[in-house]
Amino acid sequence: MQLCRRGEVDRRRDRAPGGRVDLVINTPKEYDEQGRPDGYLIRRRAVDAGIPLITDLKLAGAIVEALRSKRPDELGVVAWGDYIKRGPVPLR
């Protein structure tokens, strides 16, 4: 997982393996001279490219913690119907 700070997006995209971005976490904090929140272009590019975008800081933290708690070989794809059938899962 690669992280980038404000202003580093274009350089990071060029250095990403295969030029791929799998997830964008961008939480706006300021507004530009046109009234757009900072990071507008980052979010716009993510949406246009169909890349998952997270803009809520608490949700981003929860997702990062969830990803850190699993090894890549423990992650898998579950069909939505199968996910619903399994019911609630107790939290640790």
N, C-alpha and C positions, 0 to 999 in steps of 0.2 A: 504494500500500500504506500503510495507516495502522497505527501501533503505539500501544499503550496500556499504561500502567503500572497497578500494583495500585490498585484503587479507582476506576478511570476507565471501567470496562467499560460501565456503563449509559449514561453520557454519550456515549461513543464510538458505541455502537450507534445512539443517536438521531441522531447526526451523520453516520453512514455513508451514502454515496450510495444513495438508494432504500431505506434501512433494511436493506440486505443485508450479510451477513457471509459471505465466501467460504471463509475458513480461520481456524482458531483455533490459536495456538501458546501453550500454557500449561504451564509446568514447575513442579510443586509443590515448595515449599521448607520450609514450616512447617505445623503442624497447629493446628486450632482447638480450643476447649474440648470439643467432641464427638469429637475424634480424627480429624476429616476434614482432609485436606491443604488448604492454602490454594488458592483458585481452584476449589474443588469445584463451586460453582454455575455458574461459567463452563463447566467441562467438561461438567457435567450438561446444561446448556442446549444446548451444541454437539451432544452425542450425541443428545438428544431431537429436535433440528431436522435431523439428518442432515448436519451441517456437518463437513467433515474436521477432525480434531483431532490435534495433535501434542503429545506430552508429553515427548519425549526431546530434551535440549538439543543433542546432537551431530547428530541427525537434522534438527532444526529449522535448525541452521546450514548443513547440506548443502543443504537445500531452498532456503533463502534465497539461497545462493550460486548454485545452479542457476538460480533465477528471475532473479537479477541478470545472469546471463551471456546471457540471451536477450531479444530485443525481443518485444513482444506479437505482432507479425505473424509471428514465427518459430515461435510455439507453435501446436500443432494437436492434434487428437484422433486417436488411433491405436487401431483396434480391437485387442483383446487378441490375437486370432489372428494379425494382421499383425505385432504387436509381437514375438511369440514367433518367428515365421518369420524375422525379420531377423537373429536371432542376436546374439552379443555385440558391443558397440560399444566400440572402444578409447577409453580415457580420454585427455584432453589432457595 
